[in-house]
Amino acid sequence: MFISILTGHVSDENDEILKSRFAQELRHPPQGLLQTFLIQSQDAPRHWQIISVWRSPEAYEQAHSEKVTEVCVQMFCDAGGTPERTTFHVVGNYTRMV
């Protein structure tokens, strides 16, 4: 697995733009995307992240080369933010099945 995280700040008056664009884009997720989360900081409500879990680094790279990952960047830009991306290789994980 591979994780990408976009981090940015969005003003209170623009957070609905980010939330609605995120929901809209999830109607047609990229093939290699396993999970994605739009999260808002409790301590700093203007601080948002989009965390995406990809099947593999190759799946992420394919989506990135096809500019599919730029949709999330554009979401932040449309909401008045400028995001930064970090990427991570998953070294270990735990999933509780309920």
C-alpha positions as a printed NumPy array, in Angstrom:
array([[  0.   ,   0.   ,   0.   ],
       [  0.95 ,   3.618,  -0.548],
       [ -0.474,   6.771,   1.028],
       [ -0.606,  10.317,  -0.262],
       [ -1.631,  13.223,   1.944],
       [ -2.615,  16.659,   0.717],
       [ -2.562,  19.327,   3.414],
       [ -3.95 ,  22.816,   3.109],
       [ -5.818,  25.64 ,   4.781],
       [ -9.344,  26.595,   3.771],
       [-11.3  ,  29.521,   5.167],
       [-14.582,  28.879,   6.96 ],
       [-16.58 ,  30.457,   4.137],
       [-15.006,  28.076,   1.576],
       [-15.114,  24.761,   3.443],
       [-18.408,  23.772,   1.799],
       [-16.702,  24.091,  -1.597],
       [-14.057,  21.584,  -0.529],
       [-16.597,  19.175,   0.991],
       [-18.924,  19.215,  -2.001],
       [-16.101,  18.809,  -4.553],
       [-14.707,  15.87 ,  -2.569],
       [-18.119,  14.148,  -2.543],
       [-18.604,  14.876,  -6.246],
       [-15.243,  13.428,  -7.288],
       [-15.821,  10.221,  -5.317],
       [-18.509,   9.239,  -7.792],
       [-15.734,   8.07 , -10.154],
       [-12.659,   7.129,  -8.095],
       [ -9.418,   6.069,  -9.789],
       [ -8.915,   2.328, -10.21 ],
       [ -6.014,   1.91 ,  -7.766],
       [ -7.535,   3.991,  -4.971],
       [ -8.535,   1.829,  -1.991],
       [ -9.7  ,   4.492,   0.48 ],
       [ -9.715,   8.246,   0.817],
       [-10.613,  10.568,   3.679],
       [-11.324,  14.286,   3.851],
       [-10.395,  15.336,   7.38 ],
       [-10.597,  18.609,   9.281],
       [ -8.482,  19.418,  12.327],
       [-10.429,  19.759,  15.57 ],
       [ -7.819,  22.119,  17.021],
       [ -7.351,  24.251,  13.892],
       [-10.567,  24.071,  11.818],
       [ -9.003,  25.827,   8.803],
       [ -6.496,  22.935,   8.506],
       [ -7.694,  20.175,   6.148],
       [ -6.184,  17.01 ,   4.685],
       [ -7.117,  14.532,   1.993],
       [ -5.586,  11.173,   2.868],
       [ -5.616,   8.624,   0.051],
       [ -4.695,   4.954,   0.376],
       [ -3.508,   3.389,  -2.88 ],
       [ -3.148,  -0.274,  -3.786],
       [  0.559,   0.208,  -4.575],
       [  3.139,   2.88 ,  -5.389],
       [  2.664,   1.935,  -9.038],
       [ -1.103,   2.56 ,  -8.857],
       [ -0.416,   5.994,  -7.363],
       [  2.254,   6.78 ,  -9.974],
       [ -0.089,   5.778, -12.797],
       [ -2.865,   8.033, -11.45 ],
       [ -0.329,  10.812, -10.891],
       [  1.092,  10.524, -14.425],
       [ -2.452,  10.631, -15.838],
       [ -3.045,  13.823, -13.77 ],
       [ -5.868,  12.094, -11.844],
       [ -4.305,  13.124,  -8.526],
       [ -4.429,  16.777,  -9.605],
       [ -8.2  ,  16.724,  -9.053],
       [ -7.584,  16.831,  -5.298],
       [ -5.104,  19.68 ,  -5.676],
       [ -7.715,  21.575,  -7.683],
       [-10.288,  20.987,  -4.928],
       [ -8.108,  22.903,  -2.489],
       [ -7.368,  25.614,  -5.045],
       [-11.083,  26.07 ,  -5.803],
       [-11.664,  26.491,  -2.056],
       [ -8.942,  29.152,  -1.853],
       [ -6.153,  26.959,  -0.475],
       [ -2.717,  25.929,  -1.702],
       [ -2.066,  22.309,  -0.696],
       [  1.188,  20.473,  -0.141],
       [  1.536,  16.766,  -0.916],
       [  3.498,  14.172,   1.013],
       [  3.682,  10.478,   0.148],
       [  4.394,   7.439,   2.289],
       [  5.122,   3.745,   1.833],
       [  3.05 ,   1.686,   4.258],
       [  5.425,  -0.379,   6.386],
       [  2.813,  -1.985,   8.642],
       [ -0.891,  -1.744,   9.296],
       [ -3.774,  -3.049,  11.363],
       [ -7.399,  -3.239,  10.291],
       [-10.19 ,  -4.236,  12.656],
       [-12.981,  -6.041,  10.864],
       [-16.307,  -5.314,  12.55 ]])
